[in-house]
């Protein structure tokens, strides 16, 4: 695989990935008979890195030399904790238990810390809430001891035009 694939790639060096082109060029110097030390100088890397490139090329071919996207940091809240957060948001706050009448990002961050021991910034909580498909809604405040019968009587007394 090493000789035939590299010979094929060397002829058509038209890659859009600059890192891959640099790696292929370094490997091409080895194929032309230069030492790995010369290939390391060509690629501006160490001998160990050239060895890693050779192994990646032998295993996968030219695609093994493409820069891959790093996975990033794993989320602080796992799937179960996100589901619990979604359930709490869906149910809404209980003034007696949570001490608030509506959820703000600051309140949700405090709830996450109290429940899971994970400290989250308000902007991070906002991204998490949006990822759970919740939208910010501004609802007119309504007192929890409001009488529904009084509201109905008021609406009947004041008909709409």
N, C-alpha and C positions, 0 to 999 in steps of 0.2 A: 504494500500500500504506500509505503514511504516514497519510493522512487517514482512510480507511475503517477501518483496523485500530485506530488510536488512538481513534477515536470509539466503536468497539465495546468496546474495553478500558476506556475511561473510564466507560462506563455500568455495568460490572460489575467494580468494583475489588476484588473479594474474593480476593486472593492471600494465601497462607499465608507467603510469603517477604516479610519486611519490607523488604529491600533492593530487591526488584522493585517493591513498592508505592511506595517513595520515588522510584525512577527513573521509574515511570509517571506519578506526580504531577508531577514536574519536566517531563516531556515534554508532559503535558497543559497546563501553563501556556504552553508554546510554541504548542501547537495553539490555545489560546484567544486568541492574539495578543500575548502578552508576548514580550519579547526573551530571547535566550539568557542574558543576564546575570541577568535575573530568574529564569530556570529554574535557573541555577547557585546563586543564593541560596536558592531553594526546596529544592534537593537538597543544599545545604551542600557544594558541590564547586566545582572550577574550570571554566572554559569548555571546556578541552580534554576534561575528563571528560564534560561534557554532549555534546560533539561525538561522543565515542566511544559514548555511549548512543544517540544518534540513528542512528549507523551500524549498531550492533548491532540496534536495533529495525527499521530498514529492511531489513536482511539476513535476519533470522529471524522478526521479529515480537516479541510479548511474551515469548516463551520466551528470546529473546536477552538479556533483562535479568535473568534469574534468576542468583543466585549459584551458580557451579559449583564443584565440589570441585577443589582444587588437586592436581596429580599427585604432589607430594611429591618427596623426594630419590630418585634412582635407586639401586638396590642396589650395594653395594661389590663384591660377588662376582657375576660374570656367570653365565650358565647352564652354561658349560663348567666353571668353577671349582666351582660347586655340585655338578655331577655328579662331579667328582674328589673332593670332600669326601664325598659319599655313598658312593663306592667305597671310600675309605679307612676309613670307619666300618664298612661292610659286611664288609670283609676283617679288620678288627680290627688292633690294634697288633702289631708284631713287636718283641719285647724287645731284640733286637740292633740293629735299625735305628732304632727310635723311642725306645728307652730307657724304655718304660713297659709294664706288663702289661695295663692296661685304659685305655680312653679316658676322661679327665675333660674337662670343658669347658675348663679351663686348658690341658690338653695339646693339645686341638683348636685353641684360639686360637693357641698357639705354632706348631702345624703350619701353620695358615693363613698366619701371618706369614712362616714360613720358606719356604713354597711360593710364595706370591703377593705377599708384601710388603705385605699389608693388615693393619693392626692392628685387631682386633676385641675388644670387651669380652666377658666370659663370658656376660652376659645376652643379648647380641646373638647369640653363637654358639648359645646355648640356643634362641632363637627360630628361627634358621636350621636347626638340627637338627630341631626340631619341624616346621618347614615341609617338610622332606624326609621326613616321616612316620616318624621314628625316635622310639622311646619309651625312657625311662630304665629300664634293667633292672639290678638288683643281683644279680650272680651270685656264688655261693660261690667263693672263690679256689681255684685248682687249680694245683699246681706243674707247670711245663712238663716236668720230668723224671720225672713220676710214672709208675710202671710199671702198665700196664693188666692184666697177668697177675696181679700181686699184688692188685689190686682185685677181680678175679674170684674168686680163691681166698678172699679175706676174706668176700665175699658168700656163697659156698657154705658156709663154716664157720659163719656166723651166719645161719641161716634166719629169715625173718620169721615172727612168731606168727600 
